[in-house]
Amino acid sequence: MSTVTALNRLKKATTIGVVLAFFLAGGCSSLRDTLNITSIDEDGNVVGNQDANLPAQQLLRKGMEAYNLGKYYKASESFEEILNRYPFSKEAALAELKAADCYYFLEQYKEALALYEAFENSHPTNAGIPYVMFQKGMCNYQQIDRIDRDTQSAEKTVQLFKQLLRAYPDSPYTQEAQKRIRLANDFLADHEFFVAQYYLRKKSYPQAETRLRYLLNAYPKASTVPEAQKLLKRLEAGDPPSSALTSWLPQVHLPNRNSGNKDEEENSSAPPVER
């Protein structure tokens, strides 16, 4: 293939892709159905949707086969095809849940969260709700950022896992939810300690004391508590540390979001879904 031919094909593929993406991203399922589009091949040709005529049961089987192989993007296409073409079928509920799982494992946590919430709203009495609530918490947990940034994801993590524990205290996800609450609370306590560090550097000791007291009251079981207590006592005694902060302050940290991967993988298998 010559360079000119390759460039022409690339230009063709890019142009068609941009036009189709514009329409398809807008939710124009009718256009997708009319054109019978799945994707554009490397030569810029429109590839037909091979699933267009498959019944819901076969689409679900195909999606689950891809899902079990870790091919989450491919699996999501089959699940979404069910939701688009067979929204009232008995396969639709499981397809909706597994589509959310696909986005989760693709690390598209905001999109996954929206789908889990939609499932919960549509199927409030479904047997899979404890799992859905757990995954909602995990979507927020996975978005926890550095301690010097917004703590909203960590706060939401604690809130959602506590909701799960209240609603389903004996669910298979109880132990893991409790673990994630502890880690998220440790993160939030570390954030408060980080802010206290800032005030210490500024020699704003009253503000540092306020933050430390809040830490001790809000997160009494956090791993940072012993050092926070020591520091608060020194500040209350009028004896702020004179040495470099790094020589005595604890190392603040993010929760180890990859800890317990085996447990996480086991918990990622949803319970039977009512059909």
C-alpha positions in Angstrom: 0.0 0.0 0.0 1.4 3.4 -1.0 1.7 6.3 1.4 -0.8 8.3 -0.6 -3.3 5.5 -0.5 -2.8 5.0 3.2 -3.3 8.7 3.9 -6.5 8.8 1.7 -7.9 5.9 3.6 -7.1 7.5 7.0 -8.7 10.7 5.8 -11.8 8.8 4.7 -12.0 6.9 8.0 -11.6 10.1 10.0 -14.2 12.0 8.2 -16.8 9.3 8.3 -16.0 8.6 12.0 -16.4 12.2 13.0 -19.8 12.5 11.2 -21.1 9.3 12.6 -19.8 10.0 16.1 -21.7 13.3 16.1 -25.0 11.6 15.4 -24.5 8.5 17.4 -23.2 10.3 20.5 -26.4 12.3 20.6 -28.4 9.1 21.3 -29.7 8.8 17.7 -30.5 5.1 18.0 -32.8 5.3 15.0 -29.9 6.4 12.9 -27.8 3.5 14.2 -30.7 1.1 13.4 -31.3 2.7 10.0 -27.7 2.5 8.9 -27.1 -0.8 10.7 -23.8 0.6 12.1 -21.3 -0.9 14.5 -18.0 0.7 13.6 -15.6 1.8 10.9 -12.9 -0.6 9.7 -9.2 0.4 9.1 -10.0 1.2 5.4 -12.8 3.6 6.4 -15.7 1.3 5.5 -18.8 1.1 7.6 -19.1 -2.3 9.3 -22.6 -3.7 9.7 -24.0 -4.6 13.1 -23.7 -8.3 13.3 -26.0 -8.5 16.3 -28.8 -6.6 14.6 -31.0 -9.7 14.1 -30.0 -11.7 17.2 -32.8 -12.4 19.8 -32.3 -11.1 23.3 -31.3 -14.5 24.7 -28.5 -14.9 22.2 -27.3 -11.4 22.8 -27.2 -12.0 26.5 -25.2 -15.2 26.0 -22.8 -13.4 23.7 -22.4 -10.5 26.2 -21.7 -12.8 29.1 -19.2 -14.8 27.2 -17.2 -11.6 26.4 -17.7 -10.4 30.0 -16.3 -13.6 31.5 -13.2 -13.2 29.3 -12.7 -9.7 30.5 -13.7 -8.1 27.2 -15.8 -5.5 28.8 -16.2 -3.1 25.9 -17.3 -5.9 23.6 -19.7 -7.2 26.3 -21.2 -3.8 26.9 -22.2 -3.6 23.2 -24.3 -6.8 23.5 -25.9 -5.6 26.7 -26.7 -2.2 25.3 -28.1 -3.8 22.2 -30.6 -5.7 24.4 -31.6 -2.5 26.2 -32.1 -0.7 22.9 -34.0 -3.4 21.1 -35.6 -5.5 23.9 -36.1 -3.1 26.8 -39.0 -5.1 28.2 -37.6 -8.5 27.8 -36.8 -10.8 30.7 -33.1 -10.4 29.7 -33.1 -6.6 30.1 -32.6 -6.4 33.9 -29.5 -8.5 33.8 -28.2 -6.7 30.7 -28.7 -3.4 32.5 -26.7 -4.5 35.5 -23.9 -6.1 33.5 -23.6 -3.0 31.4 -22.9 -1.1 34.6 -20.4 -3.7 35.6 -18.6 -3.3 32.2 -18.2 0.4 32.7 -16.9 -0.2 36.2 -14.2 -2.6 35.1 -13.4 -0.2 32.2 -12.7 2.3 35.0 -15.4 4.6 33.8 -16.7 5.1 37.3 -19.0 8.1 36.7 -20.8 6.3 33.9 -21.0 3.1 35.9 -22.4 4.9 38.9 -25.2 6.5 36.7 -26.1 3.0 35.5 -26.2 1.5 38.9 -28.4 4.3 40.2 -30.7 3.8 37.2 -30.9 0.1 37.9 -31.7 0.7 41.6 -34.5 3.2 40.7 -36.0 0.8 38.1 -35.7 -2.4 40.2 -35.9 -1.4 43.9 -36.9 -4.8 45.1 -34.5 -6.8 42.9 -32.3 -9.4 44.6 -29.3 -7.7 43.2 -29.8 -4.4 45.0 -27.3 -5.1 47.8 -24.7 -5.7 45.2 -25.7 -2.5 43.3 -25.4 -0.5 46.5 -22.0 -2.0 47.2 -20.9 -1.1 43.6 -22.2 2.5 44.0 -19.9 2.8 47.0 -17.0 1.3 45.1 -17.5 3.8 42.2 -16.9 6.6 44.6 -14.1 4.8 46.4 -12.2 4.4 43.2 -12.4 8.2 42.6 -10.8 9.2 45.9 -8.0 11.6 45.0 -5.0 13.0 46.8 -5.5 14.4 50.3 -4.9 18.0 49.2 -7.9 17.9 46.9 -11.6 17.5 47.2 -12.8 14.9 49.7 -16.3 14.5 48.3 -15.7 11.1 46.9 -14.4 9.8 50.2 -17.3 11.3 52.1 -19.8 9.8 49.6 -18.0 6.5 49.9 -18.7 6.4 53.7 -22.3 7.5 53.2 -23.1 4.9 50.6 -21.5 2.0 52.4 -23.2 2.9 55.7 -26.5 2.9 53.7 -25.7 -0.6 52.6 -24.9 -1.8 56.1 -28.2 -0.3 57.5 -30.4 -1.7 54.7 -28.7 -5.1 54.4 -26.5 -5.8 57.5 -26.2 -9.5 56.6 -25.3 -9.1 53.0 -22.2 -10.8 51.5 -20.7 -7.4 51.1 -20.8 -6.3 54.8 -17.2 -7.1 55.7 -15.8 -5.5 52.6 -18.0 -2.4 53.0 -16.8 -2.0 56.6 -13.2 -2.2 55.4 -13.7 0.5 52.8 -15.4 2.7 55.4 -12.3 2.4 57.6 -10.0 3.2 54.7 -12.1 6.2 53.5 -12.2 7.5 57.1 -8.5 7.2 57.3 -8.2 9.2 54.2 -10.5 11.9 55.5 -8.6 12.0 58.8 -5.3 12.3 56.8 -6.9 15.2 55.0 -7.6 17.0 58.2 -4.0 16.4 59.4 -2.8 17.8 56.1 -4.8 21.0 56.7 -3.4 21.1 60.3 0.1 20.9 58.8 -0.7 23.9 56.6 -1.7 25.9 59.6 1.3 24.9 61.5 3.6 26.1 58.7 1.7 29.4 58.8 2.1 29.4 62.6 -1.7 29.7 62.8 -1.9 27.5 65.9 -5.6 28.1 66.9 -6.7 27.0 63.4 -4.4 23.9 63.6 -6.0 23.1 67.0 -9.5 23.4 65.6 -8.6 21.0 62.8 -7.1 18.5 65.1 -10.0 18.5 67.5 -12.4 17.9 64.5 -10.2 15.0 63.4 -10.3 13.4 66.8 -14.1 13.9 67.1 -15.1 12.8 63.6 -12.6 10.0 63.1 -11.8 8.5 66.5 -10.6 5.2 65.1 -8.4 6.6 62.3 -4.8 5.5 62.2 -3.7 9.2 62.5 -5.3 9.6 65.9 -2.3 8.9 68.1 -0.1 11.5 66.4 -3.0 14.0 66.3 -3.5 13.6 70.1 0.2 14.2 70.7 0.3 17.3 68.5 -2.9 18.7 70.0 -1.5 18.3 73.5 1.7 20.2 72.6 -0.3 23.0 71.0 -2.6 23.3 74.0 0.4 23.5 76.3 1.8 26.3 74.2 4.7 24.1 73.0 4.4 23.9 69.2 7.0 21.7 67.5 10.1 23.6 66.5 11.7 20.9 64.3 10.9 20.4 60.7 7.5 19.0 60.2 8.7 16.1 58.1 10.7 14.8 61.1 7.7 14.0 63.3 4.4 14.3 61.4 3.0 11.0 60.2 3.0 10.2 56.5 -0.4 10.9 55.2 -1.6 8.4 52.5 -4.3 7.4 50.1 -6.3 4.3 50.9 -4.8 1.3 49.1 -7.6 0.9 46.6 -6.0 -2.2 45.2 -5.8 -4.0 48.5 -7.9 -7.1 48.8 -8.2 -7.5 45.0 -9.1 -11.1 45.4 -12.0 -10.2 47.7 -13.0 -7.5 45.3 -13.1 -9.8 42.4 -15.2 -12.3 44.3 -17.6 -9.6 45.4 -17.9 -8.4 41.8 -20.1 -11.4 40.9 -23.7 -10.2 41.3 -26.3 -12.4 43.0 -29.0 -13.9 40.8 -31.2 -11.2 39.2 -34.9 -11.6 39.1 -36.1 -12.1 35.6 
